Amino acid sequence: MRYYQFSIRGESHLGVETSEDTLFDLTSANPHATDLFSLLRAASLLGVSLDHVARQIVDRGIASTLSITEMHENADEPMHGPKLEMPFRPPEVWAAGVTYQSSMFERQAESDTPDVYGKVYVADRPEVFFKATPNRVAGPYGEVGIRADSTWDVPEPELGFVLFDGKIAGYTCGNDMSSRSIEGDNPLYLPQAKVYDKSCSIGPCFATLDAVGDPQDLAVRLTIRRDGKEAFNGTTSTGEMFRDCEYIADWLQRHNAVPDGTTVITGTGVIPPPEFTLAGGDVVNVEIENIGRLTNTVTVV
């Protein structure tokens, strides 16, 4: 199932989608079910699945229902109804790089030291780097940033997985905002190219393993709109990943204990052409099969 966080008149609620477009408000039926992590902890203590706990609450028959479509449609006018929020607040966001061959080729083309990207693509040890603290992460319809000192900026649509008790508990859409000009100048500038204000977004939901199916066989689409017109549209599949999610999760946690809820975005296979750079006001859509669409507006930070 898919889990959404939303607010009603400023109060936070957790909902679960059990059928197409129908969202059950778990918080309306159980005031303790206020966020995803509290439900995951309860499921872990009981030794059952997250979906099992949610179904028990829904089956009581007192949870109110909402339309996910209406929440998306009313995103610009949250006073008219429930407002979609970040599905959970990750204590840490990490990212894997050069996981798609197309990404390796693009990094080599932009860099003065192209060999490092080819070597990391085929190495046993993947490129894994710290991406964001909670205050740098936006949710659905929030703002994502491009640096004022960068001349070439792109979004990177990525499958994200969420760790709980050291295992992958579910998935979300991720947007790894990046300065290609800064990273291209010198690979050692990667932290500045990747970590800054509003440099990441996740959402619109948390999708369980059953909801996603095979995470290595999902369609990924990136669309960018500027002044109401489509400026870029590209697709890929997670089947093109050289390393799978479990491999990345294993390497991240070697000699590195991460807190529950840590989210890892897994690299991109969709990259706009060199002549394209983001501008303030652009609208970025990241859509991943079986998860949903993450929409954000670009601002200069």
WOSULUR-V300335 format. One record per backbone hydrogen bond with DSSP energy under -0.5 kcal/mol. NH is the residue of the N-H (numbers start at 1). CO is the residue of the C=O. Records with the same first field share a line. If there is no record, write none. Layout:
BEGIN
NH = CO, CO
END
This chain:
BEGIN
2 = 17
3 = 206
4 = 15
6 = 13
7 = 83
8 = 11
11 = 8
13 = 6
14 = 33
15 = 4
16 = 24
17 = 2
18 = 16, 22
19 = 22
22 = 19
23 = 21, 66
24 = 16, 22
25 = 23, 64
26 = 14, 24
27 = 14
29 = 25, 26
30 = 26
33 = 30
34 = 32
39 = 35
40 = 36
41 = 37
42 = 38
43 = 39
44 = 40
45 = 41
46 = 42
47 = 43
48 = 43
53 = 49
54 = 50
55 = 51
56 = 52
57 = 53
58 = 54
59 = 55
60 = 57
61 = 58
66 = 23
68 = 21, 66
71 = 67
72 = 68
73 = 69
74 = 70
75 = 72
77 = 74
80 = 77
81 = 78
83 = 7
85 = 5
90 = 88
93 = 132
94 = 263
95 = 129
96 = 265
97 = 127
101 = 240
104 = 100
105 = 101
106 = 102
107 = 103
108 = 104
109 = 105
110 = 106
111 = 107
112 = 184
116 = 113
117 = 114
118 = 114
119 = 115
120 = 116
121 = 117
122 = 118
123 = 119
126 = 124
127 = 97
128 = 126
129 = 95
131 = 93
132 = 93
136 = 133
137 = 134
138 = 200
141 = 295
142 = 139
144 = 297
145 = 198
146 = 299
150 = 147
154 = 178
158 = 174
160 = 172
161 = 264
162 = 170
163 = 262
164 = 167
167 = 164
169 = 162, 167
170 = 162
171 = 207
172 = 160
173 = 203
174 = 158
175 = 201
176 = 156
177 = 175, 199
178 = 154
179 = 193
180 = 152, 178
181 = 152
183 = 179
184 = 180
185 = 181
186 = 182
189 = 186
190 = 187
192 = 189
193 = 189
194 = 190
195 = 191
196 = 194
199 = 196
200 = 136
201 = 175
202 = 138
203 = 173
206 = 3
207 = 171, 205
208 = 1
209 = 169
212 = 208
213 = 209
215 = 213
217 = 214
220 = 236
221 = 287
222 = 234
223 = 285
224 = 232
225 = 283
226 = 229
229 = 226
231 = 224
232 = 224
234 = 222
236 = 220
238 = 218
240 = 237
241 = 238
242 = 99
248 = 244
249 = 245
250 = 246
251 = 247
252 = 248
253 = 249
254 = 251
255 = 253
256 = 253
261 = 163
262 = 259
263 = 92
264 = 161
265 = 94
266 = 159
271 = 269
276 = 273
278 = 153
281 = 298
282 = 279
283 = 225
284 = 282, 296
285 = 223
286 = 294
287 = 221, 285
288 = 292
289 = 219
291 = 288
292 = 288
294 = 286
295 = 293
296 = 284
297 = 142
298 = 282
299 = 144
301 = 146
END
